[in-house]
Amino acid sequence: MAKLSLRLGIALVLLGVLSWVIAGFESPTALIPAFLGLPIAGCGYLTLKKPEKAVIFMHISVVCAAILFLGSASRIPTLDEFGSIKSVSIWAAAFISFVLIGAFVQSFLKARAAKKS
């Protein structure tokens, strides 16, 4: 999970920065995926360095991913400009955060099942 968090966190940072650059540096809200991808990537890195703290770092990551998913998924129905950088960025952020949440939930369920047995 740590490597996945690190990779997808970096992807979110790149998505946010590229969206902001392509949008002409006009909208600071284009950086939202970067702002939330940074702690996700950071927690993935810290989990690799300090595996004994993996539980807290992964919980922080899933909260950031959930915030990003709820924020981006709530904007999808209101998009009028399909195909624009704005809509592509929102769709990509929603997809990446959805994948992260699914992987986190699966990992948490495996850990709980292993704890019971």
Stockholm file with secondary structure:
# STOCKHOLM 1.0

chainA/1-117         MAKLSLRLGIALVLLGVLSWVIAGFESPTALIPAFLGLPIAGCGYLTLKKPEKAVIFMHISVVCAAILFLGSASRIPTLDEFGSIKSVSIWAAAFISFVLIGAFVQSFLKARAAKKS
#=GR chainA/1-117 SS CHHHHHHHHHHHHHHHHHHHHHTTSCCGGGGHHHHHHHHHHHHHHHHHHCGGGHHHHHHHHHHHHHHHHHHHHHHGGGCCCTTSHHHHHHHHHHHHHHHHHHHHHHHHHHHHHHHHC
#=GC SS_cons         CHHHHHHHHHHHHHHHHHHHHHTTSCCGGGGHHHHHHHHHHHHHHHHHHCGGGHHHHHHHHHHHHHHHHHHHHHHGGGCCCTTSHHHHHHHHHHHHHHHHHHHHHHHHHHHHHHHHC
//
